[in-house]
Each structure stands twice: as structure tokens, then as C-alpha cells.
Amino acid sequence: MYNLFTSIQKNLKLEIIKKKRSGIFTLSIVLGAIIPFIFFTVHLFRYSKGIKEGTGVPENYYFETLKDGLLIGFTHFLFPILIIICASKIAQIDHKNRGWSLMETQPTTKASIYFSKYLILLASNCIAILSLLLSVVFFAFLLSVFFEIPSYKIVSVPFGDFFRIGTRLFIVSLGVTAIQYMLSVLISSFIWPIIIGFISMSIPAILNEFQILMNWYPFQQLADVGVYPKGSDLGSNWFTFSDALSILYAGLFLFIGYSWYFHKTFVRTFFTSVKRSAILVGVVAVLGGLMYYTASPKQQVRSDKTIIKGITSGNMPIKNIYILDVLVQDTLAKIPVVDGEFRCELPEGLPFDAYFILIENYHRQKLFFGEKDSIYIDFKIVGLQKEIEIKGTRLAENMEAKSNRHYSVVSNYLKGNIRLNDDAFYVKRILKEWEDQLEKVNNIRTVDNYIPGDDYLARQYKTKSLEYLGYWNRYQKKVKKVFPDKIIKERHKMEGLENSVTFNDASLLSSGEYLKSALKHLIEKDERMDVSDSQKHFEAIDKLEPSLFKDRLFFKELKTNIVQATEIKKRDSLIDRYLTSIEKKSYKDLLLKELEVQNRLTKGKIAPDFIAKDTKGMSFSLNDFKGKYLLIDIWGNWCPPCLQIAPQFKKKALAYKNKNIVFAKMNFRDNRATWKISSKEKDTLLLDLKPQNEKLFVRNYNIKKYPTFILIDPEGKLVSSDFIRPDAKLFDEMLTKYLDK
């Protein structure tokens, strides 16, 4: 072993001398620096001298510069190209003039010859990685000299993050380099290994169009470092399955490449003796088995308890985290935040479903979890900027990059009534898109190669099937209207799709699309024209056997009608008629509470009194506005939609300044300093107020969203606790109707 290392050392010195003619180290420096240089040049011309104002979640300036496009360009394109070219160049030096044969006559070993060149290639990779990271720091620093960077950017060099990315890039390059080097040694032509390398590099992008997942593929693994610069989602672990797989690839292809090089031909290498064949089979079996195990997707292990925990940070006050049932909007848990940390252990029996995580009124997000899941939330907020990171036992289910949005040819054709007479086209296209969407669900992977749980997969299969069953039903209805005598010949091909969805799954009712479809399914055979769909729904639900499905449907339909009803009598009659049909007591209690709120806030009822102060400390109560209409905008500086609609609210205040109405802004959840800074002292169009007791105001007026607009008449009676927004087309018509009375 000592002689081998000594021989490799000698050959390395020789290779370093020879590589001067190849220029691969220079090429490594250039390709590592070229993207940061382009980034610098573009930004130099794009920005003018001055300070970029604004606030945001603290982030490292240099790391974000590397992450936002530069790293992806390097890992997807320049780095693999460098490996391909350098491998061909270093092998081609000795392919010329029989250099390989000449070296073998020297007092050295073939192993040292082969592996010394591979080490030179790895050195080239290291130089390119260092060139990239140093260039990012250098050019980003130059930009900071020319242009002031935002104050929330952290300007210290993130040595730890850069070292982690550099290490992962190097490890993932081991496999690609070993494969490309083997090809370059075995193929004496300079151009053919490059062509093969370029084709290999393009394969993932091509196959991605056909829903073929290749996260095990060496070139794809190299690209994934750019997509996931932070590495593993599992705690503080740096490395992912790609790193381990790359090491195994390197071991396998170095063994095959060296053996082939040593014995000259493939047959002589592996099939001229039983021993060589046995070694080949043994190495391939061991390394291949390890690669198969490493590349095989796995499901995460559940926890022994159901836990929601995490941390919050920023400049906005966060006192509680809420977990809500998506359908019922019931609070399942209220978790106090103490010193920026929160933790809650939920009771056993929580079904797997979609739930809302509500972080005060700053952020609401749908998450999937259930019994014996552990969810970790890291939430940051500074002003209007916020970031949330979700980890835990449901990584694949809650991947941020995963989106249900997709383009559907069928949907667009149906909207345009295109080719309605071509049933073969619609059958084929619907089935093809349906299968593609199911394949996308199957292809969900985290950076650590975890896949969703079976419960989530089953749910997604049903919701995707439901979408395309909806397209199929829409097509049949359109055909029936346009071509009443047409017979759809290929209807039998849709039986698999039609049988894939059942309308009795309570857990799926948290999906709005499933809820709508379930209600439609209940009344699809009811052809009465003189009865509303809502009444049909009530009657159909009432006929169902007692179950959670029935309770959840009844709850949703009753609550919707209670909120939409404008008369107390109508609400009370609905509750009297159908509340006893619901078995779940908590649902009954919630409906009765909603009934009390809606009846209390019915048009014509006396509006709840309040005390609020303006920026000068002057107090106002509801009685101070007697004789005038009062339109209140419920808002906060932390609420982007509130700020977006504010100019429209002021515009309307100007338009109605000579009318019998006061336009008031009622600020919530901002501290007084922030509120006063944002207030325009000389603005006489809008009365800028802040309630003395915010919680009481929210409870009395049932404020559930921001912004909300409240209209009160001159007698102090409610016109609407949820008036039409000022940017709506009917706003002027609705408001004028009351002002002209």
C-alpha cells in the first residue's frame, strides 16, 4: 500500500507538469468565476447609485447572492461541462502518441497512473468550486461598494454555509467525474466522450417532460445541489442521499474503469477467468445493492406523539399559534408563544387531514398531518416580509415547492367549447392528463428522497381523480346540450376514472372541490326546478345515515346559509329544522355560536359601542358619529391587502367628502409608535383611530379577516359588519343607495 501511494505521488507530479499544456486548471477558474462576473455586470448596469429602501426578514447577503440563480447556473450547466471537458482533455493528452503505453514502461504501476489522473480531475473540481465561492464574495462585495444594500441584509461572509455547499458539490461530483473519466480513458477519441457527456447531461431535462423522475441520476444529483443549497431537511445534517449515492457511483465506476484499462478489453477484463468474473459480480452486487437501497424512496417514521412546536422571530408581536379545522374552522388548539418558542401535544385520535396553522393574523397556511406526527415550524416576520419553514414527519406532504396548479388542455378546450363532437379526443386526453397527474403525485420527493405517506397518496389520488371526473361530467353535459342525439362511443373507457371516486369520505371534505362535488352528487338526480339547490342539499343530507360525513356536510351547509341569510327568522328556522340531525355536539355548539353572532350583527341591530383614540389622543365613541354614516376600514401595517386597498379607500373618502358620511381607519395589532408613524397627521379625509380594547372590538364585530369594512347608519345601527370593498365595481351603487335615503 505504501508503494502504491508513493507511486501515485510520483505520477501526480508528472500529471501536474503535463496538465500545464491542457489548461484545465485555468478553465476551472474561468468557469467558476464567469457566472458571478455576469451577475455583477448585469447588476452594475441595472441599478442606479443610491440606497435600496425597505425591510425584510434578515438574510445573509452573500449566501442569498449565491443561492438566487448563480448556484443553479453553475450546477446545471457550467460545472458538468467542466467535468466533461477536463476528463476528455486529461485522457487525450496520453491518447496522443501512445502516451498510455509509454507510461506503462516506466517504473510505476497502472493503478497509480489511472488514479493520479482522477485525482487531478478532482483538484480541477475543487478549483472550480473555490473559484465560484470566492468570485461570489468578490463581486457581491464590489456591488456593495457601488450600491448600498438593504439594512436587513447580513453582510458577514457565511463561511459555514459556503463550506457546506462546497463540500456537497465536491462529494456529488465524485460519481460524475468517475463515469466521465472512465469513458474518456476507454474511448481514444477526444470528441466522442464529450458528445456522450453532453447527451448524458441533457437526459434529465428531456425525461422530465415525460414525468420520469431521475433523482438517482449522477448529473441530476449535481443539479439538485443548486436546487437545495441548504442540503438535508433533517435537523443539522449536511448531507443527503445524493452524496452517499455519488460515493458509491465513484467506487463502482472507478473499479470498472481501472479494471478495463488494466486488461485492455472488456472480455479480457471480466470473462477470461472465473476469479475475475466472480470479483466483478461481487463488486457489482455489493455496490449495486447499496446503490439500490440508497436510491430507493422511503417514508418517514412517525413520532410516538402528536406534537406541534417551533419558533417565531421578528419585530411583530406573536402571542398565540392556532390550529384550525379547515372545513369547520374550529380551533383545535391554541398554543401560547413564550419567548419566541411554542410547543403543544395534541390528543390521540387526530385523523390525518389538512389543517390550518394560523400565526395570529400574520400568516395562515394549510398543512397536512395527523396522529403521531411531529411538525416543526420556523416563522420569521419583519414588517410585511415573512418566511416560514416547515419540517417534521410530513416533509414530502408539506413541501413548499409542491403545487397543485397545472395547465390542462381539457379544461381550456371545454371553456372554449372546442371539438365537442370528438369524444375520442376528450376520452384520450382526459385519461392521459389524469394518469400524468397521478404520476406527478408518485414522483413527489424531498431532498432526502422521502415520499409521502400512504394516507396522503390515497387522498391525492382521489382529489386528482375528482378533478378529471369533473371534466368528464362537464363534457357529457355540454355534448348533451349541443348534440342531443350524439352517442359517446368510448364511454366504457372512463369506467376506471368514474369508479375511482366515492362521495362518502369525511376526511376529503376539507378539500373545497370535493365538498362541492359531494353536494352536486347528492342532488344530481333531483330535477325539481321550483326548489333551490340549497334546499335540495338540506333534504338530501338529512336522508343520509348518521355518520361524520353527514355531520360535516350538514355543518358546512348550515353555516353557509346562516352567514348568507339576511333575516333572523330565516336563520332561526334553519337551526330549528336541522340542528337535531347533527350528532356531533361540538358542531352544534359552533353553529349556535355562529347563529348568535350573525343575529347580533344583523342589519338594523344597534352596533356595538366602542372607544377609540386618534393619533393626538382624542377619544371617540360610536355616539360621536350619530347623525352621520360611518364607514370603518379595519386594517394594520402588517397586512399587505390592507395597504393595497388603502389608496382606494382614501379615493372614495375624497369622492364622498361632501356627503353625510365619515370615513375612518381603525388600526389593529400595530404598536402605537408604528401606527403613528404611518398616520398622516394632516389628512382630513380619513379619521385615523385605534380602539382602546382591540380584543373586545374584534369579538363584538366578529372580525375574521383583514381588511374588513363596517358600515353604520346615522342612528348607530348596523348596515353591514362586512360591507363591500371600496375597489369593487358595485361599491358606489351600494353606498349611494344608503346615502340617498
C-alpha positions in Angstrom: 0.0 0.0 0.0 2.9 2.4 0.8 4.4 1.7 -2.6 1.1 2.5 -4.3 0.8 5.9 -2.5 4.5 6.6 -3.4 3.8 5.7 -7.0 0.7 7.9 -7.1 2.6 10.8 -5.6 5.2 10.5 -8.4 2.6 10.3 -11.1 0.8 13.3 -9.6 3.9 15.4 -10.0 4.2 14.2 -13.6 0.5 14.9 -14.3 0.8 18.4 -12.9 3.6 19.1 -15.3 1.6 17.6 -18.2 -1.6 19.4 -17.3 0.1 22.8 -17.9 -0.4 22.1 -21.6 -4.1 21.2 -21.1 -5.0 24.4 -19.3 -7.7 22.6 -17.2 -7.0 24.5 -14.0 -7.3 27.8 -15.9 -10.5 26.6 -17.4 -11.8 25.6 -13.9 -11.0 29.1 -12.6 -12.8 30.8 -15.5 -15.9 28.6 -15.5 -16.2 29.1 -11.7 -16.0 32.8 -12.0 -18.0 33.5 -15.1 -21.5 33.5 -13.7 -20.6 35.8 -10.7 -19.0 38.1 -13.2 -22.1 38.2 -15.4 -24.2 38.7 -12.3 -22.0 41.7 -11.4 -22.1 43.2 -14.8 -25.8 42.9 -15.2 -26.5 44.5 -11.8 -23.9 47.2 -12.4 -25.9 48.4 -15.4 -29.3 47.8 -13.9 -29.1 49.7 -10.6 -28.5 53.4 -10.1 -26.5 54.8 -7.2 -28.5 55.0 -4.0 -29.9 53.2 -1.0 -32.4 50.4 -1.6 -35.1 51.1 1.0 -37.3 48.6 2.6 -37.4 46.0 5.3 -37.3 42.3 5.2 -36.5 39.1 7.1 -32.8 39.1 7.9 -30.8 37.1 5.4 -27.1 36.8 4.6 -26.2 39.0 1.6 -23.6 36.7 0.2 -25.5 33.4 0.7 -28.6 34.8 -1.0 -26.5 36.1 -3.9 -25.1 32.6 -4.4 -28.5 30.9 -4.0 -30.5 33.2 -6.2 -29.6 31.9 -9.6 -25.8 31.7 -9.5 -25.5 28.3 -7.9 -28.2 26.8 -10.2 -26.4 28.1 -13.3 -23.2 26.5 -12.1 -24.6 23.1 -11.1 -27.0 22.7 -14.0 -24.6 23.8 -16.8 -21.1 25.0 -16.2 -19.9 22.5 -13.6 -20.9 19.4 -15.6 -19.5 20.9 -18.7 -16.2 21.5 -16.9 -16.1 17.8 -15.7 -16.8 16.5 -19.2 -14.2 18.7 -21.0 -11.5 18.2 -18.4 -11.9 14.4 -18.3 -11.5 14.3 -22.1 -8.6 16.7 -22.1 -6.6 14.9 -19.4 -7.1 11.5 -21.1 -6.5 12.9 -24.6 -3.0 14.1 -23.6 -1.9 10.5 -23.3 -4.1 9.1 -26.1 -1.9 11.1 -28.4 1.4 9.5 -29.4 0.6 6.3 -27.4 1.2 8.1 -24.1 -0.6 5.5 -22.1 1.7 2.7 -23.4 4.8 4.8 -22.8 3.9 5.5 -19.2 3.4 1.8 -18.6 7.1 1.2 -19.5 8.1 3.4 -16.6 8.8 2.2 -13.1 5.3 2.8 -11.9 2.0 0.9 -11.6 -1.1 1.1 -13.7 -3.1 1.9 -10.6 -1.1 4.9 -9.9 -1.3 6.1 -13.5 -5.1 5.7 -13.5 -5.9 7.1 -10.1 -3.4 10.0 -10.3 -5.3 11.4 -13.3 -8.6 11.0 -11.4 -7.1 13.0 -8.5 -6.1 15.8 -10.9 -9.7 15.9 -12.1 -10.9 16.2 -8.5 -8.4 19.0 -8.0 -9.9 20.7 -11.0 -13.4 20.4 -9.5 -12.1 21.9 -6.2 -10.6 24.8 -8.0 -13.8 25.5 -9.9 -15.9 25.3 -6.6 -13.4 27.6 -4.9 -13.4 30.0 -7.8 -17.3 30.1 -7.7 -17.5 30.8 -4.0 -14.6 33.4 -3.9 -16.0 35.1 -7.0 -19.4 35.4 -5.4 -17.9 37.1 -2.4 -15.7 39.4 -4.5 -18.3 40.5 -7.0 -21.0 40.8 -4.4 -18.7 42.9 -2.3 -18.0 45.2 -5.3 -21.7 45.6 -5.7 -22.0 46.7 -2.1 -19.3 49.3 -2.8 -21.2 50.7 -5.7 -24.7 50.4 -4.3 -25.9 50.5 -0.7 -27.5 47.2 0.3 -30.7 47.0 2.4 -30.1 47.2 6.1 -31.8 43.9 6.8 -29.1 42.0 4.8 -26.3 40.4 6.9 -23.0 41.3 5.2 -20.7 38.9 7.0 -19.3 36.1 4.8 -21.1 32.9 5.7 -18.1 30.6 5.9 -20.1 27.8 7.4 -22.7 27.8 4.6 -20.1 28.2 1.9 -18.1 25.3 3.3 -21.2 23.1 3.4 -22.1 23.9 -0.2 -18.6 23.5 -1.4 -18.2 20.1 0.4 -21.5 18.8 -1.0 -20.6 20.0 -4.5 -17.3 18.2 -4.3 -18.8 14.9 -3.0 -21.6 14.8 -5.6 -19.1 15.5 -8.3 -17.1 12.3 -7.4 -19.6 10.0 -9.3 -20.0 12.1 -12.4 -16.2 12.6 -12.6 -15.5 8.8 -12.3 -18.0 8.0 -15.0 -16.8 10.6 -17.4 -13.2 9.8 -16.7 -13.8 6.1 -17.4 -15.4 7.0 -20.8 -12.5 9.3 -21.7 -9.9 6.7 -20.9 -11.6 3.9 -22.8 -12.5 5.9 -25.9 -9.4 7.3 -27.6 -11.4 10.0 -29.5 -11.4 13.4 -27.9 -14.9 14.4 -29.2 -16.9 11.3 -28.5 -16.6 11.3 -24.7 -17.7 14.9 -24.8 -20.7 14.2 -27.0 -21.7 11.3 -24.7 -21.3 13.5 -21.7 -23.4 16.3 -23.2 -26.1 13.8 -24.1 -26.0 12.3 -20.6 -26.2 15.8 -19.1 -29.4 16.6 -21.2 -31.2 13.3 -20.3 -32.9 14.5 -17.1 -34.3 17.7 -18.7 -35.7 15.6 -21.6 -37.2 12.8 -19.5 -38.7 15.3 -17.1 -41.2 16.2 -19.8 -42.4 12.6 -19.7 -42.9 12.5 -15.9 -39.8 10.3 -15.5 -38.1 11.1 -12.2 -34.3 10.7 -12.1 -33.1 12.0 -8.7 -30.8 8.9 -8.6 -29.0 10.0 -11.9 -25.5 11.4 -11.3 -26.0 14.6 -13.4 -29.3 15.2 -11.8 -27.8 14.9 -8.4 -25.2 17.5 -9.3 -28.1 19.9 -10.4 -30.0 19.2 -7.2 -27.3 20.8 -5.1 -28.2 24.1 -6.8 -31.9 23.5 -6.1 -31.4 22.5 -2.5 -28.4 24.6 -1.3 -29.1 24.1 2.4 -28.9 20.3 2.0 -30.8 17.9 4.1 -34.1 18.8 5.8 -33.3 16.5 8.7 -32.1 18.6 11.5 -28.5 19.9 11.2 -27.4 17.1 8.9 -25.5 18.4 5.9 -25.7 15.5 3.5 -28.4 13.9 1.6 -28.8 10.5 -0.1 -27.3 12.0 -3.3 -23.9 12.4 -1.5 -23.9 8.8 -0.4 -25.0 7.6 -3.9 -22.3 9.6 -5.6 -19.6 8.0 -3.4 -21.0 4.6 -4.4 -21.1 5.6 -8.1 -17.4 6.7 -7.8 -16.4 3.4 -6.3 -18.2 1.3 -8.9 -17.1 3.1 -12.0 -13.5 3.6 -10.7 -13.4 -0.2 -10.3 -14.8 -0.9 -13.7 -12.8 1.8 -15.4 -9.5 0.8 -13.8 -10.1 -3.0 -14.4 -10.9 -2.3 -18.1 -7.9 -0.1 -18.5 -5.6 -2.6 -16.8 -6.7 -5.6 -19.0 -7.3 -3.5 -22.2 -10.6 -5.2 -23.3 -13.9 -5.8 -21.6 -13.9 -9.6 -22.3 -10.3 -10.0 -21.1 -11.2 -7.9 -18.0 -14.1 -9.8 -16.8 -14.6 -13.1 -18.6 -11.2 -14.7 -19.1 -11.1 -16.3 -15.7 -13.6 -17.4 -13.1 -11.8 -15.2 -10.4 -12.2 -12.0 -12.4 -15.9 -12.8 -13.2 -16.5 -13.5 -9.5 -14.9 -10.3 -8.5 -17.0 -8.3 -11.0 -20.2 -10.0 -9.8 -19.2 -9.5 -6.2 -18.3 -5.8 -6.5 -21.4 -5.0 -8.7 -23.7 -6.9 -6.4 -22.4 -5.2 -3.2 -22.2 -1.7 -4.6 -25.2 -2.1 -6.8 -27.2 -3.4 -3.8 -26.1 -0.4 -1.7 -26.9 2.0 -4.5 -30.4 0.4 -4.9 -31.1 0.7 -1.2 -29.8 4.3 -1.1 -31.7 5.4 -4.1 -35.0 3.7 -3.1 -37.5 6.2 -1.7 -38.6 5.9 1.9 -41.5 7.1 4.0 -40.7 9.0 7.2 -41.0 7.3 10.6 -43.8 8.7 12.6 -43.4 10.1 16.1 -44.8 8.4 19.3 -46.9 11.6 20.0 -48.7 14.3 18.0 -46.6 17.4 18.5 -46.7 20.9 17.0 -43.8 23.0 18.0 -41.5 25.7 16.7 -40.0 29.2 17.0 -41.0 32.7 15.9 -38.8 35.7 15.4 -39.1 39.3 14.0 -40.5 42.6 15.0 -44.2 41.8 15.2 -45.8 40.6 18.5 -46.9 36.9 18.3 -48.7 35.6 21.4 -50.5 32.5 20.1 -50.5 29.9 17.3 -53.8 28.4 16.4 -54.6 25.0 14.7 -57.9 25.1 12.9 -60.1 22.5 11.2 -60.2 23.6 7.6 -63.9 22.7 7.0 -65.4 23.7 10.4 -63.0 26.5 11.1 -63.0 25.3 14.7 -59.9 26.0 16.9 -58.4 22.6 17.7 -55.6 24.1 19.7 -54.4 27.4 20.9 -50.7 27.3 21.5 -49.1 30.2 23.6 -45.8 31.6 22.3 -43.3 32.2 25.2 -40.0 33.9 24.4 -40.4 33.1 20.8 -41.0 29.3 21.3 -44.1 27.2 21.3 -45.0 23.6 21.8 -48.2 21.6 22.0 -49.0 17.9 22.4 -52.3 17.2 20.6 -54.7 14.5 21.9 -54.7 11.0 20.4 -57.0 10.1 17.6 -56.4 13.2 15.4 -57.3 12.0 11.9 -54.9 12.7 9.0 -56.2 15.7 7.2 -55.4 19.2 6.0 -55.4 21.7 8.9 -54.8 25.4 9.0 -51.9 26.8 11.1 -52.8 30.4 12.0 -50.0 32.6 13.3 -52.1 35.4 14.8 -53.4 37.3 11.8 -50.0 37.4 10.1 -50.0 34.1 8.3 -52.3 31.2 7.6 -51.1 28.0 5.9 -52.6 24.7 5.2 -50.6 21.7 6.5 -51.1 18.0 6.3 -50.6 15.9 9.4 -52.4 13.5 11.8 -52.0 11.3 14.8 -48.3 10.6 15.8 -46.9 13.3 13.5 -44.4 15.9 14.7 -44.4 19.2 12.9 -41.8 21.9 13.4 -42.4 25.5 12.3 -39.9 28.3 12.0 -41.7 31.6 11.3 -39.9 34.9 10.7 -41.7 38.2 10.2 -40.3 41.7 9.8 -42.9 44.3 8.8 -44.7 42.9 5.7 -42.0 40.4 4.9 -42.3 36.9 6.3 -40.8 33.4 5.9 -42.0 30.1 7.1 -40.1 26.8 7.1 -41.9 23.5 7.8 -40.1 20.4 9.0 -41.0 17.3 10.8 -42.5 13.9 9.9 -44.5 15.2 6.9 -41.8 16.8 4.8 -43.0 15.4 1.5 -46.6 16.2 2.1 -45.9 19.8 3.0 -43.1 20.6 0.5 -43.3 24.3 -0.3 -42.2 23.7 -3.9 -45.1 21.3 -4.4 -48.0 23.0 -6.2 -51.4 21.6 -7.3 -51.6 24.2 -10.1 -51.1 22.8 -13.6 -52.1 23.5 -17.1 -54.9 21.4 -18.5 -55.7 21.3 -22.3 -59.0 19.6 -21.5 -60.1 22.5 -19.2 -59.3 25.1 -21.8 -61.0 23.2 -24.6 -64.1 22.8 -22.5 -64.1 26.6 -21.7 -63.9 27.3 -25.4 -66.4 24.5 -26.5 -63.7 23.2 -28.8 -64.0 19.8 -30.6 -67.1 18.8 -28.6 -68.1 16.4 -31.3 -64.8 14.5 -30.9 -65.5 12.2 -28.0 -62.4 10.1 -28.8 -60.2 13.1 -28.3 -61.7 14.0 -24.9 -61.6 10.5 -23.6 -58.0 10.1 -24.6 -56.9 13.5 -23.4 -58.7 13.3 -20.0 -57.3 9.8 -19.3 -53.8 11.0 -20.3 -53.8 14.1 -18.1 -55.3 12.1 -15.2 -52.5 9.5 -15.5 -49.9 12.3 -15.7 -51.2 13.9 -12.6 -51.2 10.6 -10.7 -47.6 10.1 -11.8 -46.7 13.6 -10.5 -48.1 12.6 -7.1 -46.0 9.4 -7.2 -42.9 11.5 -8.1 -43.1 13.7 -5.0 -39.7 13.5 -3.3 -37.9 15.5 -0.7 -34.2 16.3 -0.9 -33.6 13.4 1.3 -35.6 11.1 -1.0 -38.6 10.7 1.3 -42.0 10.2 -0.3 -45.5 11.0 1.2 -47.3 8.6 3.4 -49.9 6.2 2.1 -52.7 8.2 3.6 -51.6 11.4 1.7 -51.1 9.5 -1.5 -54.6 7.9 -1.3 -56.0 11.4 -0.7 -54.2 12.9 -3.6 -55.2 10.1 -5.9 -58.9 10.8 -5.1 -58.6 14.6 -5.4 -56.8 14.3 -8.8 -59.4 11.8 -10.0 -62.1 14.1 -8.8 -60.8 16.9 -10.9 -60.8 14.8 -14.1 -64.1 13.2 -13.3 -65.4 16.8 -13.2 -64.0 17.5 -16.7 -65.6 14.3 -18.0 -69.0 15.2 -16.5 -68.8 18.7 -17.9 -68.0 17.3 -21.3 -71.0 14.9 -21.2 -73.4 17.8 -20.2 -72.1 20.0 -22.9 -72.4 17.3 -25.5 -76.0 16.6 -24.3 -76.9 20.2 -24.9 -75.1 20.8 -28.2 -75.6 17.3 -29.7 -78.6 15.8 -28.0 -78.6 12.7 -30.3 -74.9 12.0 -30.1 -73.8 8.7 -28.6 -70.4 8.7 -26.9 -68.9 5.5 -28.2 -65.9 5.4 -25.9 -67.7 5.9 -22.6 -66.6 2.5 -21.4 -63.0 3.6 -21.3 -63.9 6.0 -18.5 -65.2 3.4 -16.1 -61.9 3.3 -14.2 -62.0 7.1 -13.6 -65.7 7.0 -12.7 -65.1 4.3 -10.1 -62.1 5.9 -8.6 -64.1 8.5 -6.5 -66.7 7.8 -3.8 -68.7 10.6 -2.2 -68.7 9.5 1.4 -65.2 10.3 2.6 -65.4 12.7 5.6 -61.7 13.4 5.6 -61.8 14.8 2.0 -64.4 17.4 2.8 -61.6 19.7 3.8 -61.0 19.9 0.0 -63.3 22.6 -1.4 -63.5 20.8 -4.7 -64.5 17.5 -3.1 -67.1 19.3 -0.9 -68.7 20.9 -4.0 -68.7 17.7 -5.9 -70.2 15.8 -3.0 -73.1 18.2 -2.8 -73.6 18.1 -6.5 -73.6 14.3 -6.4 -76.3 14.3 -3.7 -78.8 16.2 -5.9 -77.8 15.2 -9.4 -81.0 13.2 -9.9 -83.2 15.9 -8.3 -84.7 17.7 -11.3 -87.1 19.9 -9.4 -87.0 23.4 -10.9 -89.0 25.2 -8.2 -86.7 24.3 -5.3 -83.3 25.9 -4.7 -80.1 23.9 -4.7 -79.6 24.8 -1.1 -82.9 23.3 0.0 -82.2 20.2 -2.1 -78.8 19.9 -0.3 -80.5 20.0 3.1 -83.1 17.4 2.2 -80.5 15.1 0.6 -78.1 15.3 3.6 -80.9 14.7 6.0 -81.6 11.4 4.3 -78.1 10.1 4.9 -77.3 7.6 7.5 -75.8 9.1 10.7 -72.0 9.5 10.2 -69.2 12.0 10.5 -69.6 12.6 6.8 -73.2 13.6 7.3 -72.4 15.8 10.3 -69.6 17.7 8.4 -71.8 18.2 5.3 -74.7 19.5 7.5 -72.4 21.8 9.4 -70.9 23.3 6.3 -74.3 23.8 4.6 -75.9 25.2 7.7 -73.1 27.6 8.5 -73.0 28.9 4.9 -76.7 29.6 4.9 -76.7 31.2 8.3 -74.0 33.6 7.2 -75.7 34.4 3.9 -79.2 34.9 5.4 -80.2 38.5 5.9 -83.1 37.8 8.3 -83.1 36.4 11.8 -86.2 34.5 11.1 -84.6 32.6 8.3 -81.6 31.7 10.3 -83.6 30.5 13.3 -85.9 28.3 11.1 -82.8 26.6 9.6 -81.4 25.8 13.1 -84.8 24.7 14.4 -85.3 22.3 11.5 -81.9 20.7 11.0 -79.7 21.2 14.2 -81.1 18.0 15.8 -79.9 16.0 12.7 -76.3 16.6 13.7 -74.9 14.2 16.2 -71.5 15.8 17.0 -72.0 18.1 19.9 -69.1 20.4 19.2 -70.6 21.1 15.7 -73.9 22.0 17.3 -72.2 24.4 19.7 -70.3 26.1 16.9 -73.4 26.6 14.9 -75.3 28.0 17.8 -72.4 30.4 18.5 -72.4 31.5 14.8 -76.2 32.0 14.9 -75.8 34.3 18.0 -73.1 36.3 16.3 -74.9 36.7 12.9 -78.2 37.6 14.6 -76.5 40.1 16.8 -74.8 41.7 13.7 -77.9 41.6 11.5 -78.8 44.7 9.6 -80.8 47.1 11.7 -79.4 46.0 15.0 -77.7 48.5 17.3 -74.0 48.5 16.5 -71.7 47.5 19.5 -70.2 50.6 21.1 -66.5 51.2 21.2 -63.9 53.7 22.4 -61.1 54.6 20.1 -58.4 57.3 20.0 -56.9 59.3 17.2 -53.1 60.0 16.9 -53.5 63.1 19.1 -55.1 61.1 22.0 -58.6 62.4 21.4 -61.3 59.8 22.3 -64.2 58.8 20.1 -67.2 56.6 20.8 -70.0 55.4 18.5 -72.2 58.1 19.9 -69.8 60.8 18.4 -70.9 59.8 14.9 -74.7 60.0 15.4 -76.3 61.8 12.5 -73.8 60.5 10.0 -73.0 57.3 8.3 -69.7 55.8 9.5 -67.6 53.5 7.2 -64.7 51.9 9.1 -61.7 50.2 7.5 -60.3 47.5 9.8 -56.6 47.4 8.9 -52.9 47.0 10.0 -49.5 47.9 8.7 -48.6 44.2 8.8 -51.4 43.3 6.4 -50.4 43.6 2.7 -54.0 43.5 1.4 -54.9 46.3 3.8 -52.1 48.5 2.4 -53.0 47.7 -1.2 -56.6 48.8 -0.8 -55.8 51.9 1.3 -55.5 54.2 -1.7 -58.9 53.2 -3.0 -60.4 53.8 0.5 -58.9 57.3 0.5 -60.1 57.9 -3.1 -63.7 57.1 -2.0 -63.3 59.4 1.0 -62.4 62.2 -1.3 -65.3 61.4 -3.7 -67.9 61.4 -0.8 -66.3 64.3 1.3 -69.5 66.4 0.9 -71.8 63.6 1.7 -73.2 62.7 5.1 -70.6 60.1 5.9 -67.3 59.7 7.9 -64.6 57.5 6.6 -62.5 56.1 9.4 -59.5 53.8 9.6 -59.3 51.6 12.6 -55.8 50.2 13.2 -55.2 46.8 14.8 -52.2 44.9 16.1 -49.6 47.7 15.4 -47.9 49.2 18.3 -48.7 52.9 18.8 -45.4 54.1 17.5 -45.7 52.2 14.2 -49.3 53.3 13.9 -48.5 57.0 14.5 -45.6 56.9 12.0 -47.8 55.5 9.3 -50.6 58.0 10.0 -50.8 61.2 8.1 -51.4 63.9 10.6 -52.7 66.5 8.2 -55.1 64.1 6.4 -58.6 65.5 6.9 -60.3 63.0 4.6 -59.8 60.0 6.9 -60.2 59.7 10.6 -57.3 57.6 11.9 -58.3 55.6 15.0 -57.1 52.8 17.2 -59.5 51.0 19.6 -58.9 51.1 23.3 -59.7 47.4 23.6 -58.8 45.6 20.3 -59.9 42.1 21.5 -63.3 43.4 22.5 -63.8 45.2 19.2 -62.8 42.1 17.3 -65.2 39.9 19.3 -68.1 42.3 19.1 -67.9 42.8 15.4 -66.8 39.3 14.6 -63.7 40.4 12.7 -62.2 37.3 10.9 -60.3 38.9 8.0 -58.3 42.0 7.2 -59.2 44.3 5.8 -62.9 44.3 6.8 -65.3 47.2 6.2 -68.1 48.1 8.6 -71.0 50.5 7.7 -73.1 52.0 10.4 -76.1 54.3 9.8 -76.7 57.7 11.4 -78.8 56.1 14.2 -75.9 53.9 15.3 -77.5 50.8 13.7 -75.6 48.3 11.6 -75.9 48.4 7.9 -73.3 45.7 7.4 -70.5 44.3 9.5 -68.8 43.1 6.3 -69.5 45.8 3.7 -68.4 45.6 0.1 -64.8 46.5 -0.6 -64.1 50.0 -2.0 -62.4 48.5 -5.0 -65.5 46.5 -6.0 -67.5 47.7 -9.0 -70.7 47.9 -7.0 -69.3 49.9 -4.1 -70.6 53.3 -5.3 -74.0 51.8 -6.1 -74.4 50.1 -2.8 -73.1 53.1 -0.7 -75.2 55.7 -2.6 -78.3 53.6 -2.1 -78.0 54.3 1.7 -76.7 57.9 1.5 -79.6 59.0 -0.7 -82.2 57.7 1.7 
